[in-house]
Amino acid sequence: MTVVRTRSGAVRGISFDGVRAWRGVPYARPPVGDLRWAAPQREAPWQGIRDGGRFGNRAPQQPSQALNLGYGEGADGDTPMDEDCLYLNVCAPDAPEGSRLPVQVWVHGGGYVVGSGPQYFGDGAAVARRGVVVVSFNYRLGALGMLNLGALLGPQEGCAANNTLRDQIAALRWVRENITAFGGDPGNVTVHGVSAGGKSVVNLMATPAAKGLFHRAIVQSGGDHVAEPDNSADLARRFTELLGLPGGDLSRLRDVPAVDLLAAQLALSEGTRATWTWRPTIDGGLLPQRPTRALSLGQAAGIPLLIGSTGNEAGAYHLMDPTAREHTAAVRQEIFGADADHAAATYAALHPNATQEETDRMFMSDERYGVPSLQLADAQSRHAPVWHYRFTGPLPGQPPEFWMFHGTDIPYAWGLFENSDDPGAATLCRAILDAWTAFRHHAVPYSPHLPTWPEYDGVTRATMVLGTTPHITLDGAVPQYAPLWANREWNPGTWWPQA
């Protein structure tokens, strides 16, 4: 049966390869006109049966400049971009009516400025065929989702700084109210994301407004990456100046064409350099404090967490923009101050056969994703079971220097290499797909292709190294984590100077 009734009306899906999919389902009203920069509003009801055969509009964004790493751009690459972008997609296995299957809600990455729910993997059929109801969705990006108007126009407009996070919460609320009709269990929801999506998962764990909307979390290459109010206020000031609206006249801001908003956003930073410019703001309300601090205090108590990073995160950024490496010394100085030289010497000593370029890349990988993931694992392990991994697997069809780049674990998690001609990649893909699926079903990652995976704790930091020969190591697979990074606190910047 492909016709399903949601809280607002009926939608007809499609069937293929043992799954059913419903695409482009609205989870909120279009955030346009007077609703631009407003919190998401409940979607309007419709009459008749809505067609669910096409993905919904993507949020306005610069065409992706991401590396083509051999697993495609997904099924919605030709889908229009529009402010009217608050749509989600559901993919479920053919299962008896009344089934209550675990639910996965995917939060896409893209630095909060590019991307969409179906990007790279489409409907997520490989996961759905393993007995999981998969939900993906689009949310507002960049200035349309995170412009701190409260700093310009007063607290009555403060919600604009965190509407990206509010959109994500609205999608989760839609899941809670509707997923039973698709065969999903609203009491067993795993929220899962990569990069900015992984950071979003962490933000969702940290916000009281999302409590009870999900029950497990998977974070791939995420971290604690939020804006202080002063930072986002300064960004809003510079943004409105580029629009020729110093002081931020709200009525005029609502009339500015979306293409002009995007142009101003790109004038601040574009391409690879834009990926860390926009981010949610610690506002004392929706996002009360830094996520690592919130988790350490038990805000997400009882939510099992599967978290990790790749072995060469910074390699992708260094290839897309070779100037990234030039900022290593400044980043190290910002974090370590007088100990910056000691930090550089530590990396050199731990990797005596590596070049300075290689140790710089290792440091930047740890700064951006590796160490923040460990700090989050430390914080959550005090209140719930945690499993930590380090991905070191190959990227079929690409030379070894492209392996372990940021995002190269995505196709493994979605089963895209399950039938690869590379037997090592195929086996590793099945192992990761098994483990992630078991986590969604039973809150414990397991695969017959993996050794026993111990829980993470802040003492041993047991870590599953996910490579062609998976194994367990200690200290989070980042031996310099302790004591060099212990108790270090910093708010990751953008690496690059901005306009």
Order of alpha helices (4+ residues) and beta strands (2+ residues): beta-beta-beta-beta-beta-beta-beta-alpha-beta-alpha-alpha-alpha-beta-alpha-beta-alpha-alpha-alpha-alpha-beta-alpha-alpha-alpha-alpha-alpha-beta-alpha-alpha-beta-beta
